[in-house]
Amino acid sequence: MEHIAIEWKTESSESRTEQVSPDGRWHLDTKVGRDGKRQMHLSNYDIICSPMGSGVCAEDCWRNFILNCDKYAAKLAEIKEEALAALTALRQQ
């Protein structure tokens, strides 16, 4: 079998940093491409899953889904306020 040398060409190269808040809820991922272009992604793991409903019948599923929507909306409002406070603090630095 003949040995073939491959000349590798780098098509892309990036640096990636993952930051996590002490409580593990907030995640900030930063990528910097070879061209220096930065892209960031912020997420909160408390609201990563959408509401769902379960039960022994369709009515239970719908009722539980609606209850979970209310809980999700309340949690979303709470997290939004926390994010606004963080943004305000960042702007004051």
A tleap script that builds the chain and sets N, CA, C and O, in Angstrom:
source leaprc.protein.ff14SB
mol = sequence {
  NMET GLU HIE ILE ALA ILE GLU TRP LYS THR
  GLU SER SER GLU SER ARG THR GLU GLN VAL
  SER PRO ASP GLY ARG TRP HIE LEU ASP THR
  LYS VAL GLY ARG ASP GLY LYS ARG GLN MET
  HIE LEU SER ASN TYR ASP ILE ILE CYS SER
  PRO MET GLY SER GLY VAL CYS ALA GLU ASP
  CYS TRP ARG ASN PHE ILE LEU ASN CYS ASP
  LYS TYR ALA ALA LYS LEU ALA GLU ILE LYS
  GLU GLU ALA LEU ALA ALA LEU THR ALA LEU
  ARG GLN CGLN
}
set mol.1.N position { 0.840 -1.181 0.000 }
set mol.1.CA position { 0.000 0.000 0.000 }
set mol.1.C position { 0.888 1.249 0.000 }
set mol.1.O position { 1.806 1.375 0.810 }
set mol.2.N position { 0.604 2.132 -0.892 }
set mol.2.CA position { 1.404 3.338 -1.042 }
set mol.2.C position { 0.978 4.389 -0.020 }
set mol.2.O position { -0.215 4.590 0.209 }
set mol.3.N position { 1.938 5.047 0.585 }
set mol.3.CA position { 1.670 6.106 1.570 }
set mol.3.C position { 1.394 7.418 0.822 }
set mol.3.O position { 2.201 7.851 -0.001 }
set mol.4.N position { 0.265 8.035 1.113 }
set mol.4.CA position { -0.118 9.294 0.476 }
set mol.4.C position { -0.028 10.406 1.503 }
set mol.4.O position { -0.617 10.302 2.579 }
set mol.5.N position { 0.686 11.449 1.194 }
set mol.5.CA position { 0.796 12.604 2.086 }
set mol.5.C position { -0.372 13.547 1.822 }
set mol.5.O position { -0.672 13.878 0.675 }
set mol.6.N position { -1.009 13.963 2.873 }
set mol.6.CA position { -2.133 14.904 2.758 }
set mol.6.C position { -1.668 16.265 3.235 }
set mol.6.O position { -1.141 16.401 4.340 }
set mol.7.N position { -1.860 17.244 2.418 }
set mol.7.CA position { -1.565 18.615 2.814 }
set mol.7.C position { -2.861 19.233 3.329 }
set mol.7.O position { -3.760 19.549 2.549 }
set mol.8.N position { -2.949 19.401 4.634 }
set mol.8.CA position { -4.166 19.907 5.256 }
set mol.8.C position { -4.285 21.409 5.067 }
set mol.8.O position { -3.299 22.143 5.133 }
set mol.9.N position { -5.498 21.843 4.834 }
set mol.9.CA position { -5.803 23.266 4.697 }
set mol.9.C position { -6.840 23.614 5.773 }
set mol.9.O position { -7.875 22.956 5.871 }
set mol.10.N position { -6.569 24.619 6.556 }
set mol.10.CA position { -7.516 25.033 7.585 }
set mol.10.C position { -8.591 25.900 6.945 }
set mol.10.O position { -8.317 26.994 6.451 }
set mol.11.N position { -9.812 25.395 6.962 }
set mol.11.CA position { -10.921 26.151 6.389 }
set mol.11.C position { -11.532 27.106 7.391 }
set mol.11.O position { -12.044 28.165 7.028 }
set mol.12.N position { -11.475 26.724 8.646 }
set mol.12.CA position { -11.981 27.620 9.670 }
set mol.12.C position { -11.253 27.340 10.980 }
set mol.12.O position { -10.777 26.233 11.231 }
set mol.13.N position { -11.187 28.355 11.783 }
set mol.13.CA position { -10.547 28.252 13.080 }
set mol.13.C position { -11.235 29.256 13.981 }
set mol.13.O position { -11.459 30.401 13.587 }
set mol.14.N position { -11.573 28.830 15.193 }
set mol.14.CA position { -12.243 29.746 16.100 }
set mol.14.C position { -11.817 29.475 17.524 }
set mol.14.O position { -11.367 28.383 17.869 }
set mol.15.N position { -11.971 30.487 18.327 }
set mol.15.CA position { -11.737 30.384 19.757 }
set mol.15.C position { -13.110 30.397 20.422 }
set mol.15.O position { -13.986 31.170 20.034 }
set mol.16.N position { -13.293 29.546 21.416 }
set mol.16.CA position { -14.606 29.477 22.069 }
set mol.16.C position { -14.422 29.539 23.584 }
set mol.16.O position { -13.584 28.845 24.160 }
set mol.17.N position { -15.236 30.397 24.211 }
set mol.17.CA position { -15.224 30.536 25.658 }
set mol.17.C position { -16.642 30.321 26.163 }
set mol.17.O position { -17.592 30.915 25.653 }
set mol.18.N position { -16.775 29.466 27.169 }
set mol.18.CA position { -18.076 29.222 27.788 }
set mol.18.C position { -18.010 29.713 29.232 }
set mol.18.O position { -17.190 29.245 30.022 }
set mol.19.N position { -18.889 30.667 29.566 }
set mol.19.CA position { -18.947 31.182 30.928 }
set mol.19.C position { -20.280 30.775 31.545 }
set mol.19.O position { -21.310 30.771 30.872 }
set mol.20.N position { -20.251 30.433 32.834 }
set mol.20.CA position { -21.443 29.990 33.548 }
set mol.20.C position { -21.517 30.734 34.877 }
set mol.20.O position { -20.512 30.879 35.573 }
set mol.21.N position { -22.720 31.208 35.226 }
set mol.21.CA position { -22.896 31.886 36.510 }
set mol.21.C position { -22.670 30.892 37.648 }
set mol.21.O position { -22.798 29.686 37.437 }
set mol.22.N position { -22.339 31.364 38.840 }
set mol.22.CA position { -22.071 30.464 39.969 }
set mol.22.C position { -23.217 29.489 40.270 }
set mol.22.O position { -22.975 28.369 40.719 }
set mol.23.N position { -24.458 29.913 40.024 }
set mol.23.CA position { -25.588 29.023 40.290 }
set mol.23.C position { -25.932 28.125 39.098 }
set mol.23.O position { -26.852 27.311 39.179 }
set mol.24.N position { -25.196 28.273 37.992 }
set mol.24.CA position { -25.399 27.419 36.831 }
set mol.24.C position { -26.582 27.770 35.952 }
set mol.24.O position { -26.875 27.053 34.996 }
set mol.25.N position { -27.267 28.860 36.259 }
set mol.25.CA position { -28.468 29.221 35.511 }
set mol.25.C position { -28.153 29.982 34.233 }
set mol.25.O position { -28.773 29.733 33.199 }
set mol.26.N position { -27.203 30.903 34.285 }
set mol.26.CA position { -26.857 31.739 33.135 }
set mol.26.C position { -25.647 31.170 32.420 }
set mol.26.O position { -24.665 30.778 33.051 }
set mol.27.N position { -25.727 31.129 31.096 }
set mol.27.CA position { -24.633 30.626 30.266 }
set mol.27.C position { -24.367 31.648 29.166 }
set mol.27.O position { -25.283 32.069 28.459 }
set mol.28.N position { -23.097 32.044 29.029 }
set mol.28.CA position { -22.688 32.993 27.996 }
set mol.28.C position { -21.563 32.349 27.192 }
set mol.28.O position { -20.459 32.146 27.698 }
set mol.29.N position { -21.856 32.036 25.951 }
set mol.29.CA position { -20.873 31.424 25.055 }
set mol.29.C position { -20.381 32.475 24.075 }
set mol.29.O position { -21.171 33.213 23.486 }
set mol.30.N position { -19.073 32.532 23.907 }
set mol.30.CA position { -18.454 33.491 22.992 }
set mol.30.C position { -17.569 32.738 22.007 }
set mol.30.O position { -16.735 31.921 22.396 }
set mol.31.N position { -17.766 33.028 20.729 }
set mol.31.CA position { -16.920 32.464 19.674 }
set mol.31.C position { -16.249 33.617 18.938 }
set mol.31.O position { -16.884 34.621 18.617 }
set mol.32.N position { -14.963 33.458 18.680 }
set mol.32.CA position { -14.231 34.434 17.882 }
set mol.32.C position { -13.629 33.672 16.703 }
set mol.32.O position { -12.797 32.782 16.878 }
set mol.33.N position { -14.063 34.038 15.513 }
set mol.33.CA position { -13.598 33.368 14.310 }
set mol.33.C position { -12.211 33.810 13.900 }
set mol.33.O position { -11.642 34.748 14.458 }
set mol.34.N position { -11.698 33.134 12.945 }
set mol.34.CA position { -10.363 33.422 12.417 }
set mol.34.C position { -10.258 34.863 11.915 }
set mol.34.O position { -9.196 35.481 11.971 }
set mol.35.N position { -11.384 35.379 11.426 }
set mol.35.CA position { -11.414 36.750 10.908 }
set mol.35.C position { -11.592 37.796 12.006 }
set mol.35.O position { -11.658 38.990 11.714 }
set mol.36.N position { -11.671 37.359 13.274 }
set mol.36.CA position { -11.821 38.276 14.402 }
set mol.36.C position { -13.263 38.607 14.730 }
set mol.36.O position { -13.533 39.317 15.699 }
set mol.37.N position { -14.195 38.098 13.930 }
set mol.37.CA position { -15.612 38.364 14.171 }
set mol.37.C position { -16.071 37.591 15.412 }
set mol.37.O position { -15.867 36.383 15.528 }
set mol.38.N position { -16.699 38.332 16.334 }
set mol.38.CA position { -17.166 37.727 17.578 }
set mol.38.C position { -18.665 37.492 17.524 }
set mol.38.O position { -19.422 38.319 17.013 }
set mol.39.N position { -19.087 36.341 18.064 }
set mol.39.CA position { -20.505 36.012 18.181 }
set mol.39.C position { -20.736 35.495 19.594 }
set mol.39.O position { -20.004 34.637 20.087 }
set mol.40.N position { -21.783 36.045 20.247 }
set mol.40.CA position { -22.084 35.643 21.616 }
set mol.40.C position { -23.507 35.109 21.694 }
set mol.40.O position { -24.384 35.520 20.935 }
set mol.41.N position { -23.718 34.185 22.628 }
set mol.41.CA position { -25.040 33.601 22.836 }
set mol.41.C position { -25.281 33.496 24.339 }
set mol.41.O position { -24.499 32.879 25.063 }
set mol.42.N position { -26.373 34.107 24.798 }
set mol.42.CA position { -26.737 34.100 26.218 }
set mol.42.C position { -27.995 33.279 26.406 }
set mol.42.O position { -28.963 33.440 25.662 }
set mol.43.N position { -27.990 32.394 27.402 }
set mol.43.CA position { -29.198 31.614 27.701 }
set mol.43.C position { -29.344 31.444 29.210 }
set mol.43.O position { -28.378 31.550 29.965 }
set mol.44.N position { -30.564 31.180 29.620 }
set mol.44.CA position { -30.874 30.913 31.022 }
set mol.44.C position { -31.511 29.529 31.085 }
set mol.44.O position { -32.550 29.288 30.470 }
set mol.45.N position { -30.888 28.628 31.823 }
set mol.45.CA position { -31.340 27.240 31.849 }
set mol.45.C position { -32.660 27.046 32.594 }
set mol.45.O position { -33.272 25.984 32.480 }
set mol.46.N position { -33.113 28.048 33.354 }
set mol.46.CA position { -34.421 27.928 34.027 }
set mol.46.C position { -35.579 27.933 33.030 }
set mol.46.O position { -36.659 27.419 33.325 }
set mol.47.N position { -35.354 28.512 31.856 }
set mol.47.CA position { -36.449 28.634 30.890 }
set mol.47.C position { -36.112 27.958 29.561 }
set mol.47.O position { -36.665 28.311 28.519 }
set mol.48.N position { -35.214 27.000 29.604 }
set mol.48.CA position { -34.777 26.365 28.368 }
set mol.48.C position { -35.838 25.411 27.798 }
set mol.48.O position { -35.855 25.161 26.593 }
set mol.49.N position { -36.700 24.890 28.630 }
set mol.49.CA position { -37.756 23.980 28.169 }
set mol.49.C position { -39.105 24.696 28.188 }
set mol.49.O position { -39.420 25.424 29.129 }
set mol.50.N position { -39.876 24.485 27.160 }
set mol.50.CA position { -41.193 25.122 27.094 }
set mol.50.C position { -42.191 24.365 27.967 }
set mol.50.O position { -41.945 23.221 28.350 }
set mol.51.N position { -43.310 25.000 28.277 }
set mol.51.CA position { -44.338 24.337 29.082 }
set mol.51.C position { -44.868 23.076 28.387 }
set mol.51.O position { -44.846 22.972 27.160 }
set mol.52.N position { -45.340 22.131 29.188 }
set mol.52.CA position { -45.970 20.921 28.670 }
set mol.52.C position { -47.086 20.504 29.602 }
set mol.52.O position { -47.176 20.973 30.737 }
set mol.53.N position { -47.918 19.635 29.123 }
set mol.53.CA position { -49.014 19.136 29.942 }
set mol.53.C position { -49.087 17.629 29.862 }
set mol.53.O position { -48.857 17.047 28.802 }
set mol.54.N position { -49.403 16.995 30.972 }
set mol.54.CA position { -49.557 15.540 30.986 }
set mol.54.C position { -50.715 15.177 31.901 }
set mol.54.O position { -51.145 15.993 32.717 }
set mol.55.N position { -51.207 13.988 31.772 }
set mol.55.CA position { -52.309 13.523 32.589 }
set mol.55.C position { -52.840 12.207 32.065 }
set mol.55.O position { -52.248 11.587 31.181 }
set mol.56.N position { -53.964 11.789 32.621 }
set mol.56.CA position { -54.558 10.509 32.220 }
set mol.56.C position { -55.580 10.669 31.101 }
set mol.56.O position { -56.047 9.683 30.531 }
set mol.57.N position { -55.924 11.923 30.790 }
set mol.57.CA position { -56.855 12.180 29.694 }
set mol.57.C position { -56.490 13.510 29.031 }
set mol.57.O position { -55.678 14.274 29.552 }
set mol.58.N position { -57.093 13.768 27.894 }
set mol.58.CA position { -56.791 14.995 27.155 }
set mol.58.C position { -57.102 16.240 27.984 }
set mol.58.O position { -56.359 17.221 27.947 }
set mol.59.N position { -58.194 16.194 28.724 }
set mol.59.CA position { -58.568 17.355 29.548 }
set mol.59.C position { -57.478 17.653 30.582 }
set mol.59.O position { -57.118 18.812 30.788 }
set mol.60.N position { -56.954 16.608 31.233 }
set mol.60.CA position { -55.853 16.792 32.190 }
set mol.60.C position { -54.638 17.418 31.506 }
set mol.60.O position { -54.001 18.319 32.053 }
set mol.61.N position { -54.326 16.934 30.312 }
set mol.61.CA position { -53.168 17.452 29.576 }
set mol.61.C position { -53.330 18.936 29.295 }
set mol.61.O position { -52.408 19.720 29.520 }
set mol.62.N position { -54.504 19.323 28.801 }
set mol.62.CA position { -54.742 20.737 28.495 }
set mol.62.C position { -54.705 21.594 29.756 }
set mol.62.O position { -54.104 22.669 29.761 }
set mol.63.N position { -55.345 21.124 30.823 }
set mol.63.CA position { -55.381 21.878 32.076 }
set mol.63.C position { -53.960 22.061 32.631 }
set mol.63.O position { -53.584 23.160 33.038 }
set mol.64.N position { -53.182 20.982 32.644 }
set mol.64.CA position { -51.815 21.054 33.150 }
set mol.64.C position { -50.926 21.907 32.255 }
set mol.64.O position { -50.034 22.602 32.741 }
set mol.65.N position { -51.169 21.853 30.949 }
set mol.65.CA position { -50.414 22.708 30.042 }
set mol.65.C position { -50.668 24.180 30.360 }
set mol.65.O position { -49.729 24.973 30.430 }
set mol.66.N position { -51.929 24.543 30.552 }
set mol.66.CA position { -52.291 25.931 30.867 }
set mol.66.C position { -51.673 26.360 32.195 }
set mol.66.O position { -51.150 27.469 32.302 }
set mol.67.N position { -51.726 25.500 33.201 }
set mol.67.CA position { -51.093 25.815 34.487 }
set mol.67.C position { -49.589 26.007 34.325 }
set mol.67.O position { -49.002 26.915 34.914 }
set mol.68.N position { -48.973 25.147 33.524 }
set mol.68.CA position { -47.534 25.271 33.291 }
set mol.68.C position { -47.195 26.531 32.510 }
set mol.68.O position { -46.126 27.110 32.703 }
set mol.69.N position { -48.099 26.964 31.625 }
set mol.69.CA position { -47.880 28.223 30.904 }
set mol.69.C position { -47.866 29.391 31.881 }
set mol.69.O position { -47.035 30.292 31.772 }
set mol.70.N position { -48.796 29.370 32.840 }
set mol.70.CA position { -48.833 30.440 33.838 }
set mol.70.C position { -47.538 30.462 34.654 }
set mol.70.O position { -46.973 31.530 34.892 }
set mol.71.N position { -47.071 29.292 35.080 }
set mol.71.CA position { -45.818 29.211 35.845 }
set mol.71.C position { -44.641 29.668 34.994 }
set mol.71.O position { -43.751 30.367 35.479 }
set mol.72.N position { -44.637 29.271 33.722 }
set mol.72.CA position { -43.566 29.648 32.802 }
set mol.72.C position { -43.550 31.157 32.582 }
set mol.72.O position { -42.490 31.781 32.571 }
set mol.73.N position { -44.742 31.737 32.405 }
set mol.73.CA position { -44.843 33.190 32.192 }
set mol.73.C position { -44.321 33.945 33.414 }
set mol.73.O position { -43.630 34.954 33.271 }
set mol.74.N position { -44.650 33.461 34.616 }
set mol.74.CA position { -44.172 34.101 35.841 }
set mol.74.C position { -42.646 33.977 35.941 }
set mol.74.O position { -41.962 34.941 36.285 }
set mol.75.N position { -42.128 32.805 35.644 }
set mol.75.CA position { -40.678 32.593 35.691 }
set mol.75.C position { -39.984 33.450 34.645 }
set mol.75.O position { -38.920 34.010 34.907 }
set mol.76.N position { -40.580 33.556 33.459 }
set mol.76.CA position { -40.017 34.374 32.387 }
set mol.76.C position { -39.970 35.848 32.788 }
set mol.76.O position { -38.979 36.532 32.531 }
set mol.77.N position { -41.034 36.331 33.413 }
set mol.77.CA position { -41.062 37.727 33.870 }
set mol.77.C position { -39.988 37.973 34.923 }
set mol.77.O position { -39.340 39.020 34.922 }
set mol.78.N position { -39.800 37.010 35.821 }
set mol.78.CA position { -38.778 37.120 36.867 }
set mol.78.C position { -37.375 37.161 36.256 }
set mol.78.O position { -36.540 37.972 36.656 }
set mol.79.N position { -37.129 36.297 35.303 }
set mol.79.CA position { -35.819 36.242 34.659 }
set mol.79.C position { -35.578 37.485 33.806 }
set mol.79.O position { -34.451 37.973 33.720 }
set mol.80.N position { -36.630 37.995 33.179 }
set mol.80.CA position { -36.501 39.223 32.390 }
set mol.80.C position { -36.061 40.373 33.287 }
set mol.80.O position { -35.187 41.150 32.904 }
set mol.81.N position { -36.650 40.496 34.475 }
set mol.81.CA position { -36.272 41.547 35.416 }
set mol.81.C position { -34.818 41.392 35.846 }
set mol.81.O position { -34.094 42.381 35.961 }
set mol.82.N position { -34.393 40.164 36.083 }
set mol.82.CA position { -33.005 39.897 36.458 }
set mol.82.C position { -32.063 40.295 35.317 }
set mol.82.O position { -31.003 40.874 35.555 }
set mol.83.N position { -32.455 39.982 34.082 }
set mol.83.CA position { -31.639 40.330 32.916 }
set mol.83.C position { -31.570 41.849 32.735 }
set mol.83.O position { -30.510 42.381 32.404 }
set mol.84.N position { -32.678 42.545 32.947 }
set mol.84.CA position { -32.678 44.008 32.847 }
set mol.84.C position { -31.747 44.625 33.887 }
set mol.84.O position { -31.039 45.589 33.596 }
set mol.85.N position { -31.748 44.073 35.095 }
set mol.85.CA position { -30.856 44.572 36.149 }
set mol.85.C position { -29.391 44.326 35.768 }
set mol.85.O position { -28.536 45.182 35.994 }
set mol.86.N position { -29.108 43.159 35.194 }
set mol.86.CA position { -27.741 42.850 34.769 }
set mol.86.C position { -27.302 43.789 33.641 }
set mol.86.O position { -26.161 44.249 33.625 }
set mol.87.N position { -28.201 44.070 32.706 }
set mol.87.CA position { -27.882 44.979 31.611 }
set mol.87.C position { -27.630 46.390 32.130 }
set mol.87.O position { -26.705 47.060 31.670 }
set mol.88.N position { -28.431 46.843 33.070 }
set mol.88.CA position { -28.246 48.161 33.664 }
set mol.88.C position { -26.893 48.253 34.358 }
set mol.88.O position { -26.183 49.249 34.224 }
set mol.89.N position { -26.541 47.202 35.101 }
set mol.89.CA position { -25.244 47.182 35.795 }
set mol.89.C position { -24.098 47.187 34.783 }
set mol.89.O position { -23.090 47.861 34.994 }
set mol.90.N position { -24.245 46.451 33.704 }
set mol.90.CA position { -23.211 46.410 32.657 }
set mol.90.C position { -23.019 47.780 32.017 }
set mol.90.O position { -21.889 48.191 31.756 }
set mol.91.N position { -24.104 48.479 31.767 }
set mol.91.CA position { -24.024 49.802 31.157 }
set mol.91.C position { -23.376 50.832 32.080 }
set mol.91.O position { -22.798 51.809 31.604 }
set mol.92.N position { -23.465 50.626 33.388 }
set mol.92.CA position { -22.901 51.579 34.352 }
set mol.92.C position { -21.423 51.336 34.632 }
set mol.92.O position { -20.801 52.099 35.371 }
set mol.93.N position { -20.864 50.302 34.061 }
set mol.93.CA position { -19.440 50.006 34.288 }
set mol.93.C position { -18.564 50.934 33.490 }
set mol.93.O position { -17.339 50.834 33.555 }
savepdb mol mol.pdb
quit
